[in-house]
């Protein structure tokens, strides 16, 4: 396969599979929407896999084809940046279950010729990692220089070390966790119920009419978005300021700026994301418990790998608080692995890993360029 050095090549691959899933089902074929940046070197030793978050995609550092916005991690990925295509061959694939070119509920079921919808098999984080393994096989990459991810991407990263312990040299885990908590599951269930309560959901069979459950998906996004922020950040940005008015309306319009902001976030999300995909990916996150997958002890997940780890948390992240990162670090220490850990200060809550953070850039740059 040709590995062009141009920046941000949009690619698609359809692999025959089959891919065995944790549920006992199989997926075939396995489709991937992905992007590459930089050039794979002669011995295929300079590849970095970037894993995206729940509502992310493969457009990590290039213009999004739907929204026209810059890539979601363009602060981190690019020439002269911590993850540099002049040094590394960078891959970011849309996870299976999603809706930007990879196999998911919106893709065609070869058995029926119609979208899978809710006939698509339920997935786990480990299934997503195994699928990425197939993609790397296709690309001719046996071992990764590093796997890097924040939020759900961090879960994929630690799962990579556990699932393919000899295929990765370094792991960067940012604002993440090794298991989904009851609180995390609760917030996701609110979102799923909002989608399924929308009359337009129709048990997931809305594709033919091109009339998706946008209202339900928007509410799901609004609820989730609150968890990505911090109280201090919300107060600083919005406080109790009114939205384009001088007095309360004594009605149910968006009187407050924070209401208007959340409504905008919800509605804009429906332009680029599929409601059924949201159901599937949140369910995969809720099932995630890396220790449970390895006999109930998280340290067991890391015993076979020789990778070194960098774990980063943010002090205002209450979705995946620092205590969750410390649990990963403690398990790595128990397994006698090389690990560095830092808690960074930010007023922006969980979303801090996506925002401008010179400290995070310095940590990632130092880790990737000093060893591995």
C-alpha positions in Angstrom: 0.0 0.0 0.0 1.3 3.5 -0.9 2.0 5.7 2.1 1.9 9.2 0.7 3.4 11.9 2.9 0.7 14.4 2.1 -1.1 15.7 5.2 -4.4 14.1 6.1 -5.1 11.4 3.5 -8.7 10.3 3.7 -8.9 6.5 3.3 -11.4 3.7 3.4 -10.8 0.0 3.6 -13.2 -3.0 3.5 -11.7 -6.1 5.0 -13.3 -9.5 4.7 -13.0 -10.5 8.3 -14.7 -12.2 10.0 -14.1 -10.3 13.2 -15.2 -12.4 16.3 -16.9 -10.2 18.9 -17.1 -10.5 22.7 -20.9 -11.0 22.4 -20.3 -14.2 20.4 -21.4 -12.7 17.1 -19.1 -12.0 14.2 -18.8 -9.0 11.9 -18.1 -9.3 8.2 -17.0 -7.5 6.3 -15.3 -4.9 8.5 -15.2 -1.4 7.0 -12.9 1.4 8.1 -12.9 5.1 7.5 -9.5 6.4 8.5 -6.9 9.0 7.9 -3.1 8.9 7.7 -0.5 11.6 8.1 3.2 11.3 7.2 5.2 8.4 5.8 5.6 4.9 7.1 9.4 4.2 7.3 11.1 1.2 5.7 10.8 -1.1 8.7 7.3 0.1 9.7 8.5 1.2 13.1 7.3 4.8 13.3 3.5 4.4 13.4 1.4 6.1 16.0 -2.2 5.2 16.3 -4.5 7.9 17.7 -7.8 6.8 19.2 -10.7 9.2 19.3 -13.3 9.9 21.9 -17.0 9.0 22.0 -18.2 11.5 19.4 -14.9 11.9 17.7 -13.8 10.5 14.3 -10.8 10.0 12.1 -10.5 13.7 11.2 -8.0 14.3 13.9 -6.0 17.1 12.3 -7.7 17.9 9.0 -10.9 19.7 8.0 -14.1 17.8 8.9 -16.0 17.1 5.7 -19.4 17.7 7.3 -18.8 20.7 9.6 -15.9 22.3 7.8 -14.2 22.8 11.2 -10.5 22.0 11.9 -9.6 18.6 13.1 -10.5 17.8 16.7 -6.9 17.5 17.9 -5.2 19.9 15.5 -3.5 21.4 18.5 -1.7 18.1 19.1 -1.1 16.7 15.6 0.8 18.4 12.9 4.3 19.5 11.7 6.3 20.7 14.7 3.6 19.6 17.2 3.8 16.8 19.8 2.6 14.2 17.3 4.5 15.1 14.2 3.9 13.7 10.7 7.4 14.7 9.8 8.6 12.1 12.4 5.9 9.5 12.5 3.3 7.8 10.3 0.0 8.7 12.1 -3.2 6.7 11.8 -6.6 7.7 13.2 -9.5 5.3 12.4 -13.1 5.8 13.0 -14.1 3.1 15.5 -16.4 0.3 14.4 -19.9 1.1 15.7 -19.6 4.8 14.6 -20.9 6.6 11.6 -18.0 8.2 9.7 -17.1 5.4 7.3 -16.5 2.4 9.6 -18.9 -0.5 10.1 -21.8 0.6 12.2 -25.6 0.6 12.4 -25.8 3.0 9.4 -23.7 0.8 7.1 -25.3 -1.8 4.7 -26.0 -5.3 5.9 -24.8 -7.5 3.1 -27.5 -10.0 4.0 -30.4 -7.6 3.4 -29.0 -4.7 1.3 -30.4 -2.3 3.9 -28.7 -0.5 6.8 -28.0 -2.8 9.8 -29.9 -0.4 12.2 -30.4 -2.3 15.5 -29.4 -5.6 13.9 -25.8 -4.5 14.2 -24.1 -6.5 16.9 -23.4 -4.9 20.3 -19.8 -4.1 20.6 -17.1 -3.7 23.3 -14.0 -1.5 23.6 -12.0 -4.7 23.1 -13.9 -5.4 19.8 -13.0 -1.9 18.6 -9.3 -2.6 19.4 -9.4 -6.0 17.6 -10.8 -4.3 14.6 -8.0 -1.7 14.7 -5.6 -4.6 14.8 -7.1 -5.9 11.5 -6.5 -2.4 10.0 -2.9 -2.4 11.1 -2.4 -5.8 9.6 -3.8 -4.4 6.3 -1.4 -1.5 6.5 1.6 -3.8 7.2 2.2 -2.5 10.7 3.2 -5.2 13.2 4.2 -3.0 16.1 3.2 0.5 17.0 5.6 3.1 18.1 2.8 4.4 20.3 -0.9 4.4 20.8 -2.4 7.7 22.1 -5.9 8.6 23.2 -8.0 10.8 25.5 -11.3 9.9 27.1 -12.7 6.9 25.3 -9.5 7.0 23.2 -7.6 6.4 26.5 -9.7 3.3 27.1 -8.9 2.0 23.7 -5.2 2.8 24.4 -5.0 0.8 27.6 -7.1 -2.0 26.0 -4.5 -2.1 23.2 -1.7 -2.8 25.7 -3.8 -5.6 27.2 -5.2 -7.1 24.0 -2.1 -6.9 21.8 0.7 -6.7 24.5 3.5 -7.2 22.0 2.2 -4.8 19.3 2.8 -1.5 21.1 5.9 0.2 22.5 4.4 3.2 24.2 0.9 4.1 25.5 -0.4 7.6 26.3 -3.6 7.7 28.3 -5.2 11.1 28.8 -8.3 12.0 30.9 -9.5 8.4 31.0 -10.3 5.3 33.0 -10.0 1.6 33.1 -13.7 1.0 33.9 -16.9 2.9 33.6 -18.5 3.9 36.9 -22.1 3.7 37.9 -22.3 7.5 37.4 -20.9 7.2 33.9 -23.4 4.5 33.0 -26.2 6.6 34.5 -25.5 9.6 32.3 -25.3 7.4 29.2 -28.6 5.8 30.0 -30.3 9.2 30.2 -28.9 9.9 26.7 -30.0 6.6 25.3 -33.5 6.9 26.7 -33.8 10.4 25.2 -33.0 8.9 21.8 -35.3 6.0 22.1 -38.2 8.2 23.5 -38.1 10.3 20.3 -41.0 9.1 18.1 -38.8 9.4 15.1 -36.4 6.7 16.4 -38.8 3.9 15.4 -36.8 1.1 16.9 -33.8 2.4 15.0 -35.4 2.0 11.5 -35.3 5.7 10.4 -32.7 5.5 7.6 -35.0 4.9 4.6 -37.1 8.0 5.4 -34.0 10.2 6.1 -35.8 11.5 9.1 -33.6 10.7 12.2 -34.5 11.2 15.8 -32.7 14.5 15.9 -34.5 15.9 19.0 -33.7 12.9 21.1 -30.0 12.9 20.0 -29.7 16.6 20.7 -30.9 16.0 24.3 -28.5 13.1 24.7 -25.7 15.4 23.5 -26.7 18.2 25.9 -26.7 15.9 28.9 -23.3 14.4 28.0 -21.8 17.8 27.3 -22.5 19.0 30.8 -20.2 16.2 32.0 -17.4 17.4 29.8 -17.3 20.8 31.6 -16.5 22.0 35.1 -18.7 24.1 37.4 -15.9 26.7 37.6 -15.6 26.8 33.8 -19.4 27.1 33.3 -19.6 29.8 35.9 -16.7 31.7 34.4 -18.0 31.5 30.9 -21.8 31.9 31.5 -22.7 32.5 35.1 -26.3 33.5 35.2 -26.1 35.9 32.2 -29.2 36.2 30.1 -29.1 35.4 26.4 -29.8 38.4 24.1 -32.3 40.0 26.5 -32.4 42.3 29.5 -35.1 40.5 31.5 -36.4 37.0 32.1 -39.3 36.0 29.8 -41.2 34.0 32.4 -41.5 31.3 29.7 -39.4 28.3 28.5 -37.3 29.9 25.9 -33.5 29.9 26.4 -33.4 32.8 28.9 -29.9 32.0 30.0 -26.7 31.9 28.0 -25.9 28.4 29.3 -29.2 27.2 28.0 -28.6 28.6 24.6 -25.1 27.1 24.5 -26.3 23.6 25.3 -29.1 23.8 22.7 -26.6 24.9 20.1 -24.3 22.0 21.1 -27.2 19.5 20.9 -28.5 20.7 17.5 -25.2 21.1 15.8 -24.2 17.5 16.9 -27.2 16.0 15.0 -25.7 17.3 11.7 -22.7 15.0 12.0 -23.7 12.0 14.1 -26.0 9.0 13.9 -28.4 8.4 16.8 -28.0 4.6 16.6 -24.3 4.9 16.6 -24.6 6.9 19.8 -26.5 4.0 21.4 -23.9 1.5 20.4 -20.8 3.4 21.4 -22.2 4.5 24.8 -23.1 0.8 25.4 -19.6 -0.2 24.6 -18.2 2.3 27.0 -20.6 1.2 29.8 -19.4 -2.4 29.3 -15.8 -1.4 29.7 -14.0 -2.9 32.7 -10.5 -3.8 31.9 -9.8 -5.5 35.2 -13.0 -7.6 34.9 -11.7 -8.9 31.5 -8.5 -10.1 33.2 -9.7 -12.1 36.2 -10.9 -9.1 38.2 -7.5 -7.6 38.8 -6.4 -4.7 36.7 -2.7 -5.4 37.1 -3.2 -8.7 35.2 -4.2 -6.7 32.1 -0.7 -5.3 31.9 1.5 -8.2 32.9 2.3 -9.4 29.3 3.2 -6.0 27.8 6.6 -4.4 27.6 5.2 -1.0 26.7 6.0 2.1 28.7 3.0 4.3 29.8 2.2 8.0 30.2 -1.0 8.7 32.2 -2.4 12.3 32.4 -5.4 13.6 34.3 -6.9 17.1 34.9 -7.8 18.4 38.3 -11.3 19.6 37.3 -12.3 16.5 35.4 -15.2 15.0 37.3 -16.2 12.6 34.5 -13.0 10.7 34.7 -11.3 12.1 37.8 -7.7 11.8 38.8 -8.6 8.9 41.1 -9.4 6.8 38.0 -6.0 7.7 36.4 -4.3 6.8 39.7 -5.9 3.4 39.7 -4.4 2.7 36.3 -1.0 3.9 37.5 -1.2 1.7 40.7 -2.1 -1.3 38.5 0.9 -0.6 36.2 3.1 -0.3 39.3 1.8 -3.6 40.6 2.7 -5.2 37.3 6.2 -3.6 37.5 5.7 -1.6 34.3 7.3 1.7 33.4 4.9 4.5 33.9 4.9 8.3 34.3 1.9 10.2 35.7 1.0 13.8 36.0 -2.2 15.7 37.0 -2.5 19.0 35.2 -4.4 22.0 36.4 -7.2 23.3 34.1 -10.5 25.1 34.6 -12.1 23.3 31.7 -13.0 19.9 33.1 -12.9 16.8 31.0 -12.7 18.8 27.7 -9.3 20.1 28.8 -7.6 17.4 26.7 -9.1 18.9 23.6 -8.2 22.5 24.3 -5.0 24.5 24.1 -2.8 23.2 26.8 1.0 23.9 26.6 1.5 21.7 29.6 -0.1 18.7 28.0 1.8 19.3 24.7 5.0 19.4 26.7 4.2 16.1 28.5 3.3 14.3 25.3 6.3 15.7 23.3 8.7 14.7 26.0 7.3 11.2 26.4 7.2 10.4 22.7 10.6 11.7 21.9 12.5 10.3 24.9 12.5 6.6 24.4 9.9 4.2 23.0 
